[in-house]
Amino acid sequence: MPTRGVSAESERGALLVEFARLRRGGGLEAARLRGRIGPRIGRLCGIRPDAGDREIRRRIRTVVREICAEFPEHDRLALSYALALEPGTALPQLTDRIGLLAQRIHCGDRTARRRVVQAFERLVDEAAARAAQIVEAEEDPDKGWYVRRFEALLRLDTASPELIERRTIVARRDGLRRIAARFSLPRPADGEVPDATLLADVQQGATIESRERLGEAHFRYVLRLPVPLRQGEEHAYTMVFRVPEGQPLRPHYAYVPLIACDSFHLRVRFDPRRPPGAVWRLYRLAPRMLADRPVPGQRLDLDEAGEVALNFDRPETGFGYGIAWLPWQQEPAQRLRSA
């Protein structure tokens, strides 16, 4: 499989060798395919380590058909006969299938064999480009996963605001090991960011591999999972964010998903000694609107614990969802925003 420090040409050559080995004998109709496919074809076609012959055939057929969909007909036929992709091509030997191809395209066996070699050269050119894109996506911690459930608890009854975020994520591919988490402290109403500071820690489910400050008050954390995830596998982790005591906060918490999210649950616990003047829902707001002066919406009531909770199903990426409030006998200062 493509790795850092390995030339694209050598990767292409290795992929060509793997396809040459795969088309020998019965091609995709051969038994015990697991031992016939190489790691590059496995990665290209998303074949899981425990996949059986039926699943391996299905995935390779799908990917090859996608890649060669716009190839000339003679190349598609050459690939189909060589790999035994289509009904009627399942002969036990490659030589037999090449003979059948020669009859189909009205040429000699040597010409048909040459057509097969040329078709696989073209296939591998396209496959190598696709494989490079797969590797690039795997190295990007913002890709290859989505959020099944996001639960956030914002505590305003502590000495300084404390936010606990728990995400249950689902891997979209095998081998997922790194993901990214982001947090923003938007610009205060006066337009200045007084050395905004954010303290972040992982309570469980991951470790912080790197921290990066983007601009004045945007933070990005790359998290390393305890074990690699397989496609479709779930994993939960919990992060805690704290703003140092005395640092002003705008009165809202909004989640702006940048990655697909199935469900978002938010709970805010207010200080009973300093209850908010009003509390309302934020729903599908453009990020720019989150910086506007607060305009109260339909009032939300606090429970006896001084808390308010909301659920949002499938929040749309790029829009804000959350809770806003008017501080007790105070003008708004600064808002919290998470992504």
N, C-alpha and C positions, 0 to 999 in steps of 0.2 A: 504494500500500500504506500501511497505517497508520503514521504517524510521529509522533514527539514534537512537540507544539506544533500539531498539526492536529486540529480538532474532530472528534468522533465523527460529527456530523451531516454534515459535509462529506465524510468518508470513506464514509458510507452513500450519499450522493448520487453519489459517483464510482463506487461499486460498482454502483449501479442503472444508471448510464449504460453501464458495461461489459457488463452482462447484456443491456441493450436492444440493444446493437450485436451481441452474440453471437447473438441469436435472429433477426436479420434474414436474408433470403435462405434458404439451406438449413439454417440453424441448425447443429447439431453435425455434420450430414452434408455441410456445405460443405467444399470443398477449401482447402488452405493455412490451416489453423486458427491456426497460429502468429501470423499477422498479424492475426487477429480477436479474440484474447483480450488483455485488458488485464493490467497488472501485479498488480492486486488479485485477479483470478480466478486468475492463475498462482500467487500466494502461497497463496491459500485452498485450492487443489486440489493443491499440492505439485508443480507441473509444472516439470520441469527444462528448462533453456535449450535442450537438444538434443533434446527430445521431439518425435516425429513426430505426424502426425494421429491415428493409431490410439491412441497412448498418451494424447494430450490428450483424445480422446473418452472413453476409459475412465476417466480420473481425474475429469473433470467429471461424467460420469454417476454415478459412485460417490458423490461428495460431494453432489450435488443430491439423489440418492435418500436419502442418510443424513439430510440436513437436513429434507426434506419427508416423512419416513416417518410422522409423526404428524399431518400436515396433513389437513384434510377432503378427501374424494375429489375434489370439483370443483377444488380448488387443485392437487392432484397431477396431474389430467388436463390442466389448463391449462398447467402447466409442461412436462409431457411432450409435448404437441402443439406448443407454442411453440418448444421447443428441439429437437424431433425426437429425443426420447430413446428412444422405443419403436418396435419394428417396426410398419410400417404408417403411420408419421407422417413418413416421409422424402420430403416434397414439396419442390420447389425454391424455393417462395416462402412467406413467413410468412402472407400473405393466404390462400393455399390451405390451410394447416394450420389457420388460424382457422376457415375454412369447414367443415373436417372436424370440428373441435371443436364447432362449433355444431350439426352433425348429431348428434354423439354425446350432447350434453347437452340436445338438443331446445330450442334457443333461436335467436334471430337472430344474425347476424354481429356487430352492434354490442355485444350483450350478451356474446358470447363474447370479443370483444376486451377489454371491460371486466374480464371475469373473468381474463384473462391479465395485465392491468396489476395487478390486486389481488393475484394470486398471486405476482407478482414482488416486490411491495412486502413481502409476508410473507417470501418467500425471502431478500430482502436484509436484513431485520431480523435473521433468525437467522444469516445468513452473516457479517454485520458483527460480531456477538457472537463467533462462532467465530474470525474473523480477529483480533480483539483478543486472544483467548487465545493464538493462535499467536505474535503479536508479543511478548506477555508471556513466553512460553516461550523465544523466541529471545533475549531480553535476559537471561535467567537462565542464568549459566554452569554451573549444576548440572544443566541439562537439555539434551536434544537430542543426546546422545552416550552411548556405553557403552565399557567397557574390554574389548578382545579378549584382551590378554595383559598381565599386570603382573609385572615381574621386579624383585625387591628384593635388594640385597646389603648386609648390615650388617657393617661391619668393627669388630671390637673389639680388633684388634691394632695400632691406631694410638694416638697420644698422647691423642686424644679420640675417642669413638665417631663413626663416619661412616656414613651411610646413603645409598646410591645407589638411586634408584627410576626404573625405565624403564617407561613405559606406552605401549602401542599402543592407540589409541582408534579408534572407528569413528563417523562422523557419522550421526545418525538423520534429518537434514534438510539441505537445501542452505543454504549460507552460514554454516556454523558457524565462528566466529572466536574465541570466548572460552570457556574452560573453567575450572573451579575445582579446586584441590587443597587438601587439608586434612591437618593433622598435629596430634597431641596428645601432651603430656607429662603423663600422669595423675598425680594427687596421690600423693606418697610415702607410705610406710607410716606415718610419724608424723603424717600429716594436714596437713602444711604444704607450701607450694610456695615455696621460697626464691628468689624472683625468677627463675623458670624462663626461660631464654633459649634460643632456637633460631635458628641461622644457616641460611638457605636460599638456594640459587642454582640457576639453570637451566643445565645444561651444554650442551644442544642442543635444538632443536625448538620453542622458545617463548621468550617474554620475560615477566617478571613485571610485570603492569600495576598491581596493587595488593596490599598486605599488610594483614592485619587480625588483631588479637589478640582472641579471643573468650573472655572469662573470664580465669582465672588462667594457664592453660597450654594453650590451644587456639588454633591458628593456621590462617588461611584465606588462600590466595593465588589471585588471579584471573590466569590466564595468557592471553596473546594469542598465537594461532598465527601463523606466518609468512604463510600465505595462507588464505583461506576454504576450507573443505572442502565437497564436495558430498555428498549423501546416499549412504551406503555407502562413502565414501572413507576410507582409513586414514591415520593419522599417528602417529608415535612422537616422544616427547620424554623427556628425562632430567632429573631433579632430584636435587640433593645436599643433605642435611640434616646439620648438625654441631651437637653439643652442646658448649659450652665446656668446656675442661679443668677438672676438679674438680667439675663439677656431677653430683650422684648420679643413678644410673639404676636403675630397677627392672629385674630380670633377665628381660625377655622383649621380643619384638617381635611384635605382633599387627596384622594387617590386618583392619579392620572396614569392609567395602565399603558405601558409601552409594549407589553407582551399580552397575548390573549389570556383572558381570565374568565372562568365560568361563574364564579360566585365571590362576592365581596361582602364581608360582615364587619361593621364598624360599631364600636362602643366607646363613648366618651364619659368619663367619671369626673364630675365637677367637685370643687371644694364646697362643702355645705356651708362654710362660713362666708363664702363669697360666691353665691349662686349667680348664674348669668342673667342678664336682663331679658334675653330672648334666645331661643335656639331654633334653627330651621335646617331643612335639608338642602344640600347642593346636588343637583342632578344634571348630568351631561352638559357641563359648562366648558366653553373653550378656555384653555389655560390663561389666555390674556385677561379674561373676565374675572379670574380669581384674584387679580391684583387690584380690581376696582374697589371703591368704597362699599362696605357691606350694606346690602339692601335686604332687610329681613323678609323672609317668605312666610309660608304657613307655619305657625308656631308648633313646636314639638314639646311635649311635657316630659319633665324628669320623673323618674320613679322615686321611691322612698330612699333609695341609696344614692340619690343625686346623679343618676346615670340616664343616658339616652342611647338607644341602639337602633341601627337600620341595617337592612339587607338590600343588596343590589345584585340582580341576576344579570350575568353576561354584560358587565360594563364595557362600553365601546372604547377601543384604544384611542388615545389622544384627547379624551375628554375627562373632565374632573367630576368626581362623585364623593360626597362626604357630608360633613356637618359643620355649620357655622354658628356663631353665637355673638351676642353683644356682652362684653365684660361687665361685671358688676360695678356700677358707678364709675366706669372708665371709658375713655375713647379707645378704639382699636389701635393696636401697635403693630403686630406682625403675625403672619399666618404660617402654619406648617403645611407643607405639601410633600407627598410621597409619590414615587413612581415605581 
